Amino acid sequence: MTKAILRETPRQNPCAQCGTPIPRPDWIEPGEGRVSYIWTCHACNYRFEAVAIFDEVAVERPPLAA
């Protein structure tokens, strides 16, 4: 799951405060059915988190046993 998501890293996300495009997130943290992104705007120094939540069908899970 993580590799597919990291290939599609969001770019040019607008700042939640001033709207300036941010080239890429500072931090990406994949989790169970979600990915969190930490963004920092260098224009106004605002920091925020965005979370992408995926449908259960789209999430690939590793097998429990071989």
Residue frames as qw, qx, qy, qz and C-alpha x, y, z in Angstrom:
[[0.000, 0.885, 0.465, 0.000, 0.00, 0.00, 0.00],
 [0.323, -0.785, 0.047, 0.526, 2.69, 2.53, 0.95],
 [0.412, -0.152, 0.540, 0.718, 4.63, 2.30, -2.32],
 [0.189, 0.592, 0.655, 0.429, 1.54, 3.04, -4.41],
 [0.170, -0.924, -0.323, 0.117, 0.69, 6.05, -2.26],
 [0.424, -0.648, 0.199, 0.601, 4.22, 7.48, -2.19],
 [0.403, 0.171, 0.581, 0.686, 4.34, 7.38, -6.00],
 [0.014, -0.705, -0.510, -0.492, 1.32, 9.67, -5.93],
 [0.361, -0.406, -0.384, 0.747, 2.59, 12.19, -3.39],
 [0.150, 0.904, 0.400, 0.007, 0.46, 15.34, -3.53],
 [0.474, 0.013, 0.097, 0.875, 2.18, 18.42, -4.95],
 [0.001, -0.264, -0.169, -0.949, 1.35, 22.14, -4.90],
 [0.301, -0.622, -0.716, 0.094, -1.21, 21.81, -2.09],
 [0.009, -0.715, -0.039, -0.698, -2.51, 25.30, -1.22],
 [0.167, 0.089, -0.643, 0.742, -1.78, 26.62, 2.26],
 [0.240, -0.594, -0.768, 0.008, -4.82, 26.31, 4.52],
 [0.224, -0.689, -0.318, 0.612, -4.24, 29.87, 5.78],
 [0.024, 0.654, -0.179, -0.735, -2.93, 32.04, 2.91],
 [0.776, 0.546, 0.221, -0.224, -3.49, 29.85, -0.19],
 [0.156, 0.749, -0.599, -0.239, 0.13, 29.86, -1.39],
 [0.939, 0.173, -0.274, -0.112, 0.99, 26.57, -3.16],
 [0.515, -0.630, 0.581, -0.017, 3.31, 24.32, -1.13],
 [0.414, 0.510, -0.689, -0.307, 5.59, 22.20, -3.36],
 [0.680, -0.023, -0.732, -0.039, 5.50, 18.98, -1.28],
 [0.702, -0.670, -0.123, -0.208, 4.68, 17.78, 2.24],
 [0.065, -0.725, 0.622, -0.289, 7.31, 17.83, 4.98],
 [0.262, -0.212, 0.905, -0.259, 6.23, 14.48, 6.37],
 [0.703, 0.019, -0.454, -0.547, 4.22, 11.50, 5.09],
 [0.260, -0.228, 0.857, -0.382, 2.93, 8.89, 7.52],
 [0.568, -0.064, -0.652, -0.498, 1.01, 5.91, 6.12],
 [0.372, -0.149, 0.719, -0.568, -1.40, 4.09, 8.39],
 [0.259, 0.252, 0.932, -0.019, -4.24, 1.57, 8.32],
 [0.244, 0.679, 0.668, 0.179, -6.44, 2.76, 5.43],
 [0.010, 0.989, 0.131, -0.062, -5.10, 6.32, 5.56],
 [0.652, 0.185, -0.059, 0.733, -2.08, 8.54, 4.89],
 [0.232, -0.907, -0.208, 0.283, -1.28, 11.70, 6.88],
 [0.560, 0.481, 0.057, 0.672, 0.63, 14.61, 5.36],
 [0.349, -0.747, -0.193, 0.531, 2.27, 17.48, 7.29],
 [0.452, 0.669, 0.239, 0.540, 2.57, 20.71, 5.31],
 [0.364, -0.624, -0.146, 0.676, 4.49, 23.92, 6.14],
 [0.383, 0.859, 0.243, 0.236, 3.89, 27.15, 4.24],
 [0.612, -0.121, -0.048, 0.780, 7.12, 29.11, 3.85],
 [0.069, 0.567, 0.248, 0.783, 5.19, 32.26, 2.92],
 [0.437, -0.655, -0.004, -0.616, 3.24, 32.62, 6.20],
 [0.097, 0.358, -0.832, 0.412, 4.91, 29.90, 8.35],
 [0.755, -0.134, 0.207, -0.608, 1.59, 28.08, 8.91],
 [0.073, 0.225, -0.971, -0.042, 1.71, 24.33, 9.60],
 [0.742, 0.022, 0.193, -0.642, -1.16, 21.91, 9.08],
 [0.306, -0.115, 0.942, 0.075, -1.98, 18.24, 8.62],
 [0.672, 0.228, -0.243, -0.661, -4.06, 16.71, 5.82],
 [0.467, -0.131, 0.866, -0.121, -5.32, 13.12, 5.97],
 [0.547, 0.207, -0.555, -0.592, -6.30, 10.93, 3.00],
 [0.583, -0.068, 0.723, -0.364, -8.67, 8.09, 3.92],
 [0.294, 0.231, -0.777, -0.507, -9.09, 5.15, 1.55],
 [0.848, -0.072, -0.089, -0.518, -11.96, 2.73, 1.02],
 [0.703, -0.346, 0.617, -0.081, -11.42, -0.73, 2.45],
 [0.878, 0.412, 0.244, 0.030, -11.57, -2.18, -1.07],
 [0.468, 0.830, -0.240, 0.186, -8.62, -0.06, -2.22],
 [0.327, -0.736, 0.568, -0.172, -6.38, -1.03, 0.71],
 [0.793, 0.247, -0.557, 0.001, -4.08, -3.97, 0.04],
 [0.635, -0.631, 0.371, -0.249, -3.40, -6.04, 3.13],
 [0.214, 0.474, -0.854, -0.014, -0.48, -8.46, 3.51],
 [0.765, -0.169, -0.579, -0.225, -1.47, -12.11, 4.02],
 [0.616, -0.655, 0.267, -0.346, -1.83, -13.20, 7.64],
 [0.739, -0.332, 0.579, 0.090, -0.03, -16.50, 7.00],
 [0.198, 0.546, -0.658, -0.480, 2.16, -17.91, 4.26]]
